Amino acid sequence: MLLKAVSLSRHTPVAALEALAVQARERQVGAGATIGSGDDQPRGSAFVVVDGRVAVYQGGLRLNTLRPGKAYGLLETLAGADADIEARAELDTLLLEIPAPTLLSVLEGHHLMTRETIHALARMVLVTPSWLARTMERPMELPELVPPESLDLVDRIGVLQTSGIFSHAHDGSLAEVASYYDEFRAPPGTILWREGDMADWLFVLLEGGVESRSRTNVRLSWIPRMVPGVFEVLGGAPRWTDATAATPIRGLRLSTKLLFDAIENNFAMAADLLSSLAQRVCCQRLAIGRLHGHL
């Protein structure tokens, strides 16, 4: 099925692909034409090449050539951002166009596809751990909170909004997940996880510091308002570092299961998370392309 090309996972439910097939629209473009979503789709569209050939450019330089069965524009559509991508038909070309509202509607109706897409995006980030180590979000400043022992739901939402990966989520999207967090403390020297362990929990660090190191000697330092190990949790992947409390630490802990339960129950949060991850993958692709001289 052609629309498998627009999925980031090999496990996309057939029902979701059928829903995309029903709502996708055909576009015929002539050789040499620039392909865009048009003013009626300001958030963009994903495209699948049915027949013909399309060249994709970024920053004026050629990224790749797409033949029948290949797709482009999915990351940018999920990110809701302009990544300076341009596509040109090299031959008379037939496309399937999936506008952003269609894609998001299908994701909302098929939570398994949403979960698999979150997994796939997070794993893309983890493919290049050295890049990840250099580009972790810096913590955002937050006005003084009430005493740590008295964090209520509103305070917890505020903390989550300053933790990087959840910074774009709306208050309403975060309320449910914030209510699931429990307080976590550990003395210095505590081993939080070992490389290769299953990533079955995450936490927002409120006080103290965490040091982590991989077998390939990639190192990360986590300070308050960061979320240690979040990408393994979102990617359904094993831990890729050892992590140890460098000082006495305190945070808000959440199990992977409860996080994904909250995402399943609140698509607004899922959409925020998909956008945040897709933006990060777009930045990663651009940075790696420049590093290797493609851009």
N, C-alpha and C positions, 0 to 999 in steps of 0.2 A: 504494500500500500504506500503510495507516494507520500502521504502525510506523516508517515513515520519519520521522515526527514526533518520535520519541524519539532520533533520531540527530542529532549535532551537525554532521555532514558530508554533503555531497551525493554523496559517493563511497562510501557504506557498501556493502559487498559484499551481493549478494542472499542468499547463503547465511547470512550473519549475521542478516539480517532474518527469514529463514525460521526460524532457530533461536529467535529471540525470539518469533515468532508461535506456535511450538509450545508454548513454556513460559509465555507470558503467560496470565493468568487474568482472566475477566470479573468485574466488580463492578457490581451494580445498586444505586443509591442514590436515595433519595427527595428531592424538592424540600425545600430547607432543611437538609439533613443536612451535617454536617462530614465531610470525607473525610480519612481517615488510614490509615496502614499497619498499625496494630494492634500489639499487644504481641508478636506472633509474628515481627514484622519490625523489630527495634530499630534497624537501620541505615536503614530507610526503603524507599520504593518510588518508581518513576517511573510516571506515569499518562498514558494517551492517552484523550481524549474521543472516544467512538464516536457517541453520540447524547445530546442534551441540552445543558446549558450550565453552566459552572463559573466562579465568581468566585474570584480568588486575591488574598489579602491578606498584607501584611507589616507587622508592628508596628501592626495594627489598621486600616491604610489600604489601600484597594483598589489593587492593581497592574495587573491586567488581567482581561479576560473571555475565557474559552476556549470555543470552539465545536468541533463535530466536526472531527477531524483535527489538533487541537492537543494539545501535551503539556506537562506540568509535573513538577517534582520531580527531574529528571535531575541537575542540578548538586548538589542537596543529597544525593542518593543517592551520587553519586561522592565528594563531600566527606566523607561519613560524619558530617555535622554538622547540628545543629538550627539552621536559619536563621530561626526565628520565622515560617515560612510557614504560612498556613492557607488551605484550599480549601473552598468551600461550593457545593453543588449548587443552582443557581437554578431548575432544572426537574428532573423525574425524569430521571436521567442513567445512561447505560451507559458504563462505563470498561473499558479494558484495564489491568491492574496488572502491573508488572514489578518484582518484589522485588529488592533489592540482590544477593542471592546469584545470582539468575538473570542479571542484567545482567553481573556480574563473570565468571560462568561463560562467557557468550557471548563477552565480550571476550577472555578467556583462550584460547578456542578459535579466535579469528579475529584474528590479530595485525594485519592490515591495518586492521580497524575500530579496534583499540586505537591504532595509529599516527595514524589520521585524527582520532580523538577528542583525542589529545594536541595535534596540530596546531591543531584548532579552539579548544581551551581557551586555548592560548598566544596565538592571534590575537585572541581576545576581550580578553585583557589588553592587547595592543598597540593596540587600537582607541582607547584614551584615554592617549596617552603622557604627558600632563601629570600625570594621576593616578598613573601608574606611577612617574614621577620623584619624586613626593612620598612614595611608600610602599615604596620599595625596602627590603628587609630590612637591618637593621643587623647588622654582623658580630658573631658570638658570640665571647666570650673563650675561648681555648684555652690550657691549660698549655703551658709551653715544650716544644717538640718537640726531637728530636735534631737535630744540625746539618743545615741545608738539603740538603747534598750526600748525606745518608744516609737520605732518606725511604724507608722500606720500605712494603710493602703495608698494614700495620696503620696506619702514620702517615698514608698517603694516605686510607684510609677515614675516619680521624678528621678530616682536613681537609675532606673532602666533607660530613661530617655537620654541619659548622659553616658551610656555604656557603649556607644559606637554602633554595634549591629542593630540596636533597637532605636537609634536616634531619630529615625524618620517616622516611627510608628505613632499613630494618634492615641490620645489619652484613652479613648474608649477601647481601642484594640489592646492596650496594655493592661487594662484593669483586671481581666480574668487571669492572665498569666502572672501578674504581680501577686494576686491573692494565693497562688500556689507555692510561692517561695517560702522556705523556712530558713532560719538563721543558722549559720555555720561558723564554727571557730576551730582553730588548730594552732598548736604551739610551734615554735620554730623547729625546723628539721623534719616536720611531718611530710612523709611521701604521699602526695595527693593521687598520683597515678604513675604507672610505668609505661614506657613505650610499648605499644602492642596491646595494651588493655582495651577492653570495649569502652567506648565513650557513652556511659549511661547517665551522666549528670553534668551540669555546668553550674557555675556560680558567678555572680557579680561581686567583684572584690571591693569591699568598702574600706578596709583598713589593712595596712601591712603590705608585704611584697611577696611575689612568687617568682622563682627562677625555674626555667625549663631548658632542657638541652636534649638534642637528638643524637642518635648514634653517628650521624654524619657531621656532628659538631655545630649544627645550627642552634643558636641560643636566643631565647626570648626572656624579657623581664616584664612582669606584669605588676602594675601599680593600681591604686584605687580608681574606680570607674571603668575598669577594663573587665572583660569576660574571658578568663583563661579557658582554653580548649573549646571555644564555641564552634569552630568550623568542623571539628571532628564530630561533634554532636549533631550539627545540622547536616553533615554529610553522611551520617550513619557509618563512619569510618573508625578504625582503631586509632588510639592515641599515637601521635607521631613524635612525642617527646616524653622524657621523664619530667615530672613537675614536683617541686619541693617548696614548702613554706620557708622563705628566707628570714622571716620575722614572725612574731605572733600575727595571725591573720583573722579577719572576720569578714563574712560576706553573706549574701543571700543565695541559697542553693535551690536548684530545681532539677527534677529528674527529666530525662529525655522523653519518657512516655507522657508526662504531664504537659511538657512543652508542646508536643505534637498533638495532644488532645485539645489543647487550647487553640492551636492553629486550625485544626479541623473544625472547631466550633465557631471560629471567627475569621471569615475570609478576608476581612479588611486587614487584619494583622498579617495573614499569609501574603497578601498582595504587597504590603509594605516590606516584608522580609524578602520576597522575590525581587522587588525593585532594588533594595539595598545590595543584595548578593550580585545581581546582574550588573549593577554599576561597578562593583569591585572587580568582576571578571573582565568587563570592558577596559577598565584602567590597567589591569594586569596584562591583557592582550596588547595594548598599546605600548606599555613599558617594555615588554619582552620583544616586541617587534622593533622598537628603537635600539634595544641592546644588541640585537642580532643584525642590525643594519637594514631591516626591511622597511623601516619608516624613518 
